[in-house]
């Protein structure tokens, strides 16, 4: 199975195995980060794509990313595997 370089839920870069979420058997997820996916389930199962966009924007701004750039980061979030 393809190992994605960014989370297919929030678009966070996944650079190390420690950044990956876990499947039910505790193996690293090939698609999702540790913030979005644990033990084979989404950490926020009822979250909508619009809520995820807002969460990612807020986190980017917290980390010092300019608002304009944070908007660009979430522009295509709806195209990720979780949201299709």
FENHU-V777671 format. One record per residue. N is the residue number from 0. PHI is phi in whole degrees, -180 to 180 (NA if undefined). BURIAL is 1 if it has 16 or more other ideal C-beta (glycine too) atoms within 10 Angstrom, else 0. D_LAST is the distance of its C-alpha to the last C-alpha in whole Angstrom. Layout:
# FENHU-V777671
((N,PHI,BURIAL,D_LAST) (N,PHI,BURIAL,D_LAST))
This chain:
# FENHU-V777671
((0,NA,0,18) (1,-64,0,17) (2,-102,0,18) (3,-77,1,16) (4,-91,0,18) (5,-139,0,16) (6,-60,1,14) (7,-87,1,10) (8,-121,1,10) (9,-115,1,13) (10,78,1,14) (11,-64,1,17) (12,-61,0,19) (13,-114,1,20) (14,-99,0,24) (15,-127,0,25) (16,-59,0,25) (17,-66,0,26) (18,-82,0,23) (19,-82,1,20) (20,-72,1,19) (21,-125,1,21) (22,-81,1,20) (23,-57,0,22) (24,-85,0,25) (25,73,0,25) (26,-71,0,24) (27,-62,1,22) (28,-74,1,18) (29,-85,0,17) (30,-117,1,14) (31,-125,1,14) (32,-84,1,17) (33,-68,1,20) (34,-79,1,19) (35,-99,1,16) (36,-146,1,17) (37,-140,1,20) (38,51,0,22) (39,81,0,18) (40,-137,0,17) (41,-70,0,15) (42,-69,0,18) (43,-126,0,17) (44,-63,0,15) (45,-92,0,15) (46,-67,1,14) (47,-93,0,12) (48,-62,1,10) (49,-67,0,13) (50,-66,0,15) (51,-64,1,14) (52,-58,1,15) (53,-65,0,18) (54,-61,0,19) (55,-65,1,18) (56,-58,1,20) (57,-61,0,23) (58,-65,0,23) (59,-61,1,23) (60,-63,0,26) (61,-56,0,28) (62,-85,0,28) (63,92,0,30) (64,-77,0,27) (65,-58,0,28) (66,-55,0,26) (67,-60,0,25) (68,-66,0,24) (69,-63,1,22) (70,-65,0,20) (71,-68,0,19) (72,-64,1,18) (73,-99,1,15) (74,-52,0,15) (75,-108,0,11) (76,-56,1,10) (77,-64,0,7) (78,-90,0,6) (79,-72,1,7) (80,-54,0,5) (81,-61,1,6) (82,-96,0,4) (83,-81,0,0))
